[in-house]
Structure formats: C-alpha cells, structure tokens
Amino acid sequence: MPTDTDAQKRAAAEAAALLVADGDRVGLGTGSTVAYLLPALAARRLTLRCAVTSPATEDLARTLGLEVAPLDEIGELDIAIDGADQVTPDGWLIKGGGAAHTREKIVAAAARRFVVIVSADKAFPALTPPVPLEILRFGARLTLERSAPAALRDVPLSPDGNLIADYLGEVGDPAELAARLSATPGIVEHGLFPPAMVHDVLVGTASGVERRALN
Ligand code: A5P
C-alpha cells in the first residue's frame, strides 16, 4: 500500500522526468525516489544516454530499456537527477543513506544541471547527523578516530568496495564540516553536498510539487 511519502516521492520524480529532453545525457542517482524516476523517464521514450550511480540503478534502468554507458565514455551530462536524505532551505544536502554518495557526487559534479527529488519529510531547517562517509578499509579504525564521533554502518560495502560509516557529531556550519571531512585521510567522500552543486530541488508535498530553483 503506497504511503503519502511514496506518493510525494513519485510526484517529485515524475516532475523531474519532464525536465529531461530528447538526446540528453542523463545522470541517474540511487534510492527509492529514483526508483520512481526511472519508469517515468522510460515511459517518455526519449533517446537518452544514462550514467548510473549504483548496480541497483543500472539493473532497473536496463530492465526498463534505458541506454546505460560508462560515465567516462559519456563525459559531461546535461542533467543528473537524484534523491537526498536531507535538504535545507539554502540548498545544502545530506546524501548517502543508500551508500552510493561518492558516485552520486561525481555524477552530480559532471552535470550542467543537478536536480534533487525528495518527499516533504526530507526538508529540514538545518542539517542534522548522521553524515554518511565512504572510507577506505586500509586504516579504517584510525580514520574513524580522526573523524570522531563516527561509527561504521552495518550495511553492505559501497558500490566501489569501500566501507560505509556515519559522522555522528553536530553538523554546525556544513561548509566547515565538509572541509574537515574532505581533509581527513582515508575518507573517500562524505555525504555533504553544497548548494553550489544543486540547481533545482523538487519537493513532493501534500498539495503538489514545490520547486526551489537555486542556481
Ligand atoms: C543513496 O546513496 C542516497 O544518497 C539516496 O539518494 C538518498 O539516501 C535518498 O534515498 P531515498 O530516495 O531512498 O530516500
């Protein structure tokens, strides 16, 4: 039985599918909201080349008949669309609840337009922990100590075989925390996405899809 949240995710995803144009090179994120995007996109029967951020997205995209190619082969993307765990009014995101945030950040950075699709429960006044971390297995204990407070998450590895952990302290200024985490050896990538990376946020709400244009 679909919940209100499911309906909101679907509405945001369907609105995002309409932003894709024939011939576009498209980045596809990961997660339950993106799972609503893919059928909506496939139903439009456009000619697209898609870069994917996880095996799960790749499987579903191929099953639906979407053309998938390696990101390096496609190069710059016209648009990338992805979900998020938290979105603030000024456009900061936390991503990585599905352990794919490193690939998602690479794909978002490759896109001329990065569109975020969320249900209303993902809209937060300010970011709160946890912040997902992808970390190398080598020296993982030390990396976690340097990132304290942080803990390994009990989930499968990232799509690239690294460990997934969470930073559990206060976020405070997200730019400062992002800089600190980026400067910590052993952290491959953290789940803080800056507003400069985000072009539109589509929020599914009880009364329709609210669009926040950022860049
Ligand atoms: C995947 O690693 C995440 O960044 C997801 O994009 C995020 O967790 C949102 O997932 P849902 O769409 O499943 O809520």
Boltz pocket constraint, residues with backbone or C-beta under 6 A from the ligand:
constraints:
  - pocket:
      binder: B
      contacts: [[A, 29], [A, 30], [A, 31], [A, 32], [A, 33], [A, 34], [A, 82], [A, 83], [A, 84], [A, 85], [A, 94], [A, 95], [A, 96], [A, 97], [A, 98], [A, 99], [A, 100], [A, 101], [A, 104], [A, 117]]
      max_distance: 6.0
